[in-house]
Amino acid sequence: MIVAPVAAQAPPLGPEVERVVNAPETGSFAPTPADESDAMGRVAAYTMALARRDYASAYAMLRLSFQAANPRLAWEMNLRKRETLWADGTIRILRLSWYLDPAGQPPGIYAAFDFRGDRADGTMDCGYVVVHRAAPGADFSVVRTDTSEVPREMMEDGIPKADVLRQLPCYLGKGIATAF
């Protein structure tokens, strides 16, 4: 699934995207197509705002506790220091992991989107965006994000070199991530 900056609405995730559901042992949980669409819509809006360098809109999508821990000016300056990050706004979702009421977190459903963004210059971004919805019908908010940049000299045939791959907090798919 590719999320492009020109998309008016987030396209549905394809069958190639790995999906994992984690629920407490005491209950069952199955995200609905609407859950997936709403969560993906938030991730798409967030990444497109960052690609446009619309930091005000991206910051507004963060959960209030995330904002409290990351004052706007510091958060924005950290992103501005990494000018190539989110450079073209195109990412490929590799895995979607769902969590229901994870321990130590506010109740609700969480969706973690692991992604990879390949650029025309041979570099790439990889990372994840986690969104949370506290109650049915509420909007998802961004609760955590982490992105790494991999420069061209650390890439080989479109894949991060083995010594770099071990250092990335990214999930790049079973074929790559589990080979080391």
N, C-alpha and C positions, 0 to 999 in steps of 0.2 A: 504494500500500500504506500503510495507516494502522497505526501501532503505538500501541495504547491501553493505559493503565495497568491496565485490568481483565483484559487477556488473560493467560490461564494459560500459553499457549504461543504463540510467535511465529507468526503466520500466514504462509503462503508469499508471496513477492513476486509481484506480478502482472505481466502482460506489458507494462504501461505503464511499468515501471521500465526505464530504459536500462541496458544491461549492456555492459561493456567488459572484455576480457581482454588483459593485457599479460604476455608471456612472453619469456625470453631468446631470441635468434635461434637458439641452438644446440638448442633443444628446443621441444616443444609442451606446452601445458597447457590443460586444459578442466576447470573446476570441476564437481564432481558436484552433483546435487540435495542430497545430504547435506552437502556443503561449504557450500552456500548456506544451508541450514536451520540448521546449527550456527553459522555466522557471524552470521546474522540473530538467532538466539537469544541470542547474547552481546550484540549491540547492543540488543536489546529489554530484556534484563535490566538492562543498564547504564543506559539512559535511564529505565526505570521506577524504578530505585533512586534516581536523581537527582530524579525527579519527587516521590518520597516523602520526599526529603531524608534518605535513608538513606546518608549519606556513607561509613560504614564498609563497607557492602556494595559500593558503587560503587568505592571505593578498592581493595578486594580484587580487583577484576576487572582492574586495571591491571597491565601487564607489570612485572616487578621492576625493570628498568632505568628505566622511566617513574617508578616510585615513588621510586627513588634520586635521580632528577633533580628530583622534585617531592615534598618531604617532606609528609607527611599534613596537618599543621596548616596550612601555607601553601597547599596545594592546596585544602583545605576552606574556608579563609577567603576565598580568591579566588572560590569558588562562592557562598559566603554573601553576599558583597558584591553579587552579581548576583541578587537575590531573585526576579526575574521569570523568569529563565532556567529552562527545563525546567518551567515553572509547571504545566502540565497533563499533561505526559508524553505528549502526542499529537503524533506527527510523521509526515510523509509521506516515504517514501524516494523520491528522484527518480532516483538513479543508483547503480549498484553497479559498482565497478571492482576487478578482480582483478589481483594482481601475484604472480608466482612469482620468488622469490629476487632481489628488486631489489638493485641495486648499492649497496654501503655499508650494508646492513642484514643482520641475522641471517637465515640461510636459512629458508625456509618459504613458506607462502602468506599473502598479505595481502589483505584485503577492505576497500575504502574505501566507506563509505555516505554519500552526499551526501543531506541532508534539508532539509525545510522544515517548520516548525511554526507554524500559524496559530492565533491565539487569538481568542476571542469578542470581545475588546475592540478588535480591529482591528490589533493589533501582531503581530509574528512573530519567530521565531527561524529562523536558517538556519545550516548548517555541515556538518560531517562528523565521523564516528567511523571510525577505522581499527582493525581487529582483525588479529591474527596467530596463526597456528598453526605451531609449529615442526616438528611431526612428525605423520604420520597417526594419528588416534585421540586426539591431545592436545586439550585444551581451547583455545579461542581466548581471547586476552587483548587488552585494549584497549591500543594502543600510541600513539595520538595522537588528539586531539580538538580541535576549534575550533568555537566557536559565536558568532554575532553576534546581537545584539538589534536589532530595527528598531522604534522607537516609532511610534505612530499618525501623528504629524505628518510623518513621513518616508515615509508610505505614500500611494498614490493608486490607487484602484480595486483594492485588494488586492495591489498590486505596489509594491515600493520605488521611489521617485522616481529618475529617471535619474542625478542627481548622487550619490545614495546608493548606487545599484546598482553603480556603478564602484568604490566603496570596499569593498564586501563581499567577503570571501574565500569566498563561498558560490557553489554551483552551483545555479541555479534553473530549469534546463531549457534546452534548446536555443533555444526561441522567445524567451526573455527574455535569457539570458546572452550569446548571440551577436549580439544586436541593437545592441550598443554597442561 
